[in-house]
């Protein structure tokens, strides 16, 4: 995600953590309790290691990351989706919008979204879906700039390990949510949301039955360029749909401040993978702790700079919001009163 600075004073006041106003529902508590900062630290130390060479799209490092994520989904017990187990495969030479059409085709050219599903328990609602996403690519290697490997720990290794951890927590719970949950990490975000747009054009579950999308990006660094961010996260397009309010209520129950950044929440709605899903009419938003941070798109975005305890607290709030959406008979809705949501609402209504 790209970022600019707004007022540090407004940020500091808006992001002050709030105390819990209510306890999380008992049925959801085991899921929240399973989210482990230690497990995410271990996973991110690998995904953001030099061995994966910055996870450029396409690259050997990205392929290794995909296999690792698929192994985690398999171990969690998710049901595989895709043209092969846990993989939705695309030809990079065909889907890359920035490729020189006169250039020779790229050779490591197959790229993959990694996808698994946890089927819901309700006879009717199990045929509706929530998407939980993050992009697992980064910008690869740039020889001559620092150590030359752009590890992308926060952007977006943090979101990737969060999706893995949420998948494990939900799948291990004895009580399944009523709706089905699709967990997906996508390729090529750094090239223009390519992987999520590929999914939008080639969905693995029906778009018209996909009720919400929560995309997780840059949730590991608390050293925001506008001031420290602890026990707080912002939501893009916060009031475009009622997903923002659902996240806010979950934050009130878990002691996490969920807020609308005065500039970036609306501005960057279109700069992460939620946009590709919103374009399909799905109420989809991105949660982020820091929009800008030291080492953004730099060689210094390393795994040991992540605040893992804070990331786990953020993910518990996201987990509670997912649980609430998954168990509600009412699907999230685009705001009819917000003109910025009008085109997404029109797409959604056009599918009915």
C-alpha positions in Angstrom: 0.0 0.0 0.0 1.2 3.5 -0.7 0.9 6.1 2.1 1.1 9.8 2.8 1.1 11.7 6.1 -1.9 13.4 7.7 -1.9 15.3 10.9 0.0 13.5 13.7 -2.2 15.2 16.3 -5.4 13.9 14.8 -3.9 10.5 14.5 -2.8 10.3 18.1 -6.3 11.3 19.4 -8.2 9.1 17.0 -6.1 6.0 17.8 -6.1 6.1 21.5 -6.9 2.5 22.7 -10.2 1.9 24.3 -11.0 -0.4 27.2 -13.3 -3.4 26.5 -17.0 -2.6 27.0 -18.2 -6.2 26.8 -16.7 -9.7 26.8 -16.4 -11.7 23.6 -19.1 -14.3 23.1 -18.2 -17.5 24.9 -18.5 -19.5 21.7 -15.9 -17.4 20.0 -13.4 -17.3 23.0 -11.6 -20.5 22.1 -10.9 -19.2 18.6 -9.4 -15.9 20.0 -7.4 -17.8 22.6 -5.7 -20.0 19.9 -4.2 -17.0 18.1 -0.5 -17.2 19.0 2.0 -14.4 18.7 4.8 -17.0 19.0 3.4 -19.1 16.1 3.2 -16.0 13.9 6.7 -15.0 14.8 8.0 -18.4 13.7 6.1 -18.3 10.4 7.1 -14.8 9.6 10.8 -15.4 10.4 10.7 -17.9 7.5 8.4 -16.1 5.0 10.4 -12.9 5.4 13.8 -14.5 5.4 16.5 -13.9 2.9 16.0 -17.4 1.6 12.7 -16.3 -0.1 14.5 -13.4 -1.8 11.7 -10.9 -1.2 8.9 -13.0 -2.8 8.7 -11.1 -6.0 6.1 -12.0 -8.6 7.0 -14.3 -10.2 10.0 -15.9 -8.5 11.3 -19.0 -6.8 10.8 -17.3 -3.4 7.2 -16.7 -4.2 6.7 -20.4 -5.2 8.3 -21.5 -1.9 6.1 -19.2 0.1 3.0 -20.6 -1.7 4.0 -24.2 -0.9 4.6 -23.2 2.8 1.2 -21.5 3.1 -0.5 -24.4 1.4 1.2 -26.8 3.9 -0.2 -24.7 6.8 -3.7 -24.8 5.3 -3.4 -28.5 4.9 -2.1 -29.0 8.5 -5.0 -26.9 9.8 -7.5 -29.2 8.0 -8.9 -26.7 5.5 -10.6 -28.2 2.5 -8.6 -27.3 -0.6 -10.0 -25.1 -3.4 -8.5 -24.4 -6.8 -7.4 -26.1 -10.0 -5.0 -28.2 -7.9 -5.2 -28.6 -4.1 -4.9 -25.2 -2.4 -3.8 -23.5 -5.6 -5.5 -21.2 -8.1 -3.0 -21.1 -11.0 -2.6 -18.3 -13.5 -0.1 -17.6 -16.4 1.8 -14.5 -15.4 2.5 -13.7 -19.1 -1.3 -13.4 -19.6 -2.4 -11.7 -16.4 0.4 -9.2 -15.7 -1.0 -5.8 -16.9 2.4 -4.1 -16.8 4.2 -6.6 -19.0 5.7 -5.3 -22.2 3.6 -7.0 -24.9 6.6 -7.0 -27.3 8.9 -8.7 -24.8 9.6 -12.4 -24.7 7.5 -14.4 -22.3 8.8 -14.7 -18.7 10.3 -18.1 -17.8 9.3 -19.1 -12.9 5.7 -17.8 -15.2 3.0 -19.8 -13.3 1.7 -17.8 -10.3 -0.7 -19.0 -7.7 -3.3 -17.8 -5.2 -3.3 -20.1 -2.2 -6.9 -21.0 -1.1 -8.6 -23.2 1.5 -12.1 -23.3 2.9 -13.7 -24.0 6.2 -17.2 -25.2 5.5 -20.0 -23.7 7.6 -22.4 -25.7 9.8 -25.8 -24.2 9.0 -27.8 -26.1 6.3 -28.6 -22.9 4.6 -25.9 -20.3 5.5 -23.0 -22.7 4.7 -23.6 -21.9 1.1 -22.6 -18.3 1.8 -19.0 -17.2 2.2 -16.7 -14.8 3.9 -13.3 -14.1 2.3 -10.3 -13.6 4.6 -7.3 -12.4 2.5 -3.8 -11.0 2.4 -1.1 -10.7 -0.3 1.9 -12.9 0.1 4.1 -11.3 -2.5 6.5 -8.4 -2.1 8.9 -6.5 -4.4 11.7 -9.1 -4.6 15.4 -8.1 -5.0 17.0 -4.8 -6.0 20.8 -5.3 -6.1 22.7 -2.3 -4.9 20.0 -1.1 -2.5 21.0 -2.0 1.0 21.4 -5.8 1.2 19.4 -6.1 -2.0 16.7 -8.3 -0.5 13.4 -6.6 0.2 11.9 -9.0 2.7 8.5 -7.5 3.1 7.9 -8.6 6.7 5.2 -6.1 7.4 4.1 -5.6 3.8 2.5 -8.1 3.7 4.1 -11.0 5.5 2.2 -9.8 8.6 -1.1 -10.2 6.8 -0.1 -13.6 5.4 0.8 -15.1 8.8 -2.4 -13.6 10.2 -4.5 -15.4 7.6 -2.7 -18.6 8.4 -3.2 -18.1 12.1 -6.9 -17.3 11.7 -7.4 -20.4 9.6 -5.8 -22.6 12.2 -7.8 -21.0 15.0 -11.2 -21.4 13.3 -10.4 -24.9 12.0 -9.4 -26.2 15.4 -12.6 -25.0 17.1 -15.2 -27.7 17.7 -18.1 -25.4 16.9 -18.1 -24.4 13.2 -19.4 -21.0 12.2 -22.7 -21.0 10.3 -21.3 -19.5 7.1 -18.3 -20.9 5.2 -15.0 -19.0 5.4 -12.5 -18.9 2.5 -8.9 -18.2 3.5 -6.8 -16.9 0.7 -3.3 -15.4 0.1 -2.8 -13.8 -3.3 0.1 -13.1 -5.7 1.0 -9.9 -7.5 -0.5 -7.2 -5.3 2.6 -5.1 -5.8 2.0 -5.2 -9.5 -1.5 -3.8 -9.2 -3.8 -6.2 -7.3 -3.2 -8.8 -10.0 -3.9 -12.0 -7.9 -7.0 -10.6 -6.3 -8.3 -9.3 -9.6 -7.7 -12.7 -11.1 -9.8 -14.3 -8.3 -12.5 -11.7 -8.9 -12.7 -12.7 -12.5 -12.4 -16.4 -11.7 -14.1 -17.0 -8.3 -13.8 -20.3 -6.6 -17.1 -19.8 -4.7 -20.1 -17.9 -6.1 -19.5 -14.1 -6.0 -23.2 -13.5 -5.4 -23.1 -15.7 -2.3 -19.9 -14.0 -0.9 -21.2 -11.7 1.8 -18.0 -10.0 3.0 -14.3 -9.7 2.6 -11.7 -8.7 5.2 -8.2 -8.1 3.8 -5.3 -7.9 6.3 -2.3 -5.7 5.4 0.5 -4.1 7.4 -0.7 -5.2 10.8 2.7 -6.0 12.3 4.6 -2.6 12.7 3.4 -0.2 15.4 6.0 2.5 14.6 3.7 4.4 12.3 5.2 7.5 10.7 2.5 9.6 12.3 3.0 8.2 15.8 3.0 4.9 17.6 0.0 2.6 17.0 -0.7 0.1 19.7 -4.0 -1.8 20.3 -5.5 0.1 17.4 -6.1 -0.4 13.7 -7.8 1.5 10.9 -10.2 0.3 8.2 -10.2 1.4 4.6 -13.6 2.7 3.4 -14.7 2.5 7.1 -18.2 3.8 6.4 -18.7 2.4 2.9 -20.4 -0.6 4.4 -21.4 -1.9 7.8 -18.3 -4.1 8.0 -16.5 -1.1 9.5 -19.1 -1.0 12.3 -18.9 -4.8 12.8 -15.1 -4.5 13.3 -15.6 -1.5 15.6 -18.0 -3.5 17.8 -15.5 -6.4 17.9 -12.8 -3.9 18.9 -15.0 -2.6 21.7 -15.3 -6.1 23.1 -11.5 -6.9 22.8 -10.1 -3.5 23.9 -8.8 -2.6 20.4 -9.5 0.9 18.9 -11.0 0.5 15.5 -11.1 3.8 13.7 -11.3 5.8 10.5 -8.1 7.6 9.4 -9.2 11.1 8.4 -7.4 10.8 5.1 -6.1 7.3 4.3 -9.1 5.2 5.2 -11.0 6.5 2.1 -8.0 7.3 0.0 -6.4 3.9 0.2 -9.6 1.8 -0.2 -8.5 1.3 -3.8 -4.9 0.5 -3.0 -5.2 -3.0 -1.5 -6.8 -6.3 -2.5 -10.1 -5.5 -1.0 -10.7 -3.2 -4.0 -10.7 -6.2 -6.4 -13.5 -7.8 -4.4 -15.4 -4.6 -3.9 -15.5 -4.2 -7.7 -17.4 -7.5 -7.7 -20.0 -6.0 -5.3 -18.6 -7.7 -2.1 -18.5 -5.5 1.0 -14.7 -5.8 1.4 -12.3 -3.7 3.4 -8.6 -3.7 4.5 -7.5 -3.5 8.1 -4.1 -1.9 8.8 -2.2 -0.8 11.9 0.2 1.5 10.1 -0.3 3.0 6.6 3.3 4.4 6.6 6.3 3.1 8.6 10.1 3.3 8.5 11.4 0.8 5.8 8.1 0.9 3.9 9.1 -0.8 0.6 12.7 -0.8 1.8 15.3 -3.4 2.4 14.9 -3.0 6.2 11.4 -4.3 6.6 12.5 -7.3 8.6 10.6 -9.8 10.8 12.4 -8.8 14.0 10.8 -5.3 13.8 7.3 -6.7 14.2 5.3 -6.2 17.4 3.9 -9.8 17.6 1.8 -9.4 20.7 0.1 -6.4 19.3 -0.5 -8.2 16.0 -2.1 -11.1 17.8 -4.4 -8.7 19.7 -5.4 -7.1 16.3 -6.0 -10.6 14.8 -8.2 -11.5 17.8 -10.5 -8.6 17.0 -10.6 -9.5 13.3 -11.4 -13.1 14.4 -14.3 -11.9 16.5 -15.7 -9.8 13.6 -15.4 -12.8 11.2 -17.2 -15.0 13.8 -20.0 -12.4 14.1 -20.5 -12.1 10.4 -20.3 -15.8 9.9 -23.0 -16.4 12.5 -25.4 -13.6 11.7 -28.5 -14.2 9.5 -28.0 -10.7 8.2 -25.2 -10.2 5.6 -23.2 -6.9 5.6 -24.6 -4.2 3.4 -23.1 -1.3 1.4 -24.1 2.1 2.8 -26.9 3.6 0.7 -26.2 7.0 2.2 -22.5 7.2 1.3 -22.0 8.2 -2.3 -18.5 6.6 -2.3 -20.2 3.2 -2.0 -22.8 3.8 -4.7 -20.9 2.0 -7.5 -20.2 -1.1 -5.3 -23.8 -1.2 -4.2 -25.0 -1.0 -7.8 -22.8 -4.0 -8.7 -24.1 -6.0 -5.7 -27.8 -5.2 -6.5 -27.2 -6.0 -10.2 -26.3 -9.5 -9.2 -29.6 -10.2 -7.5 
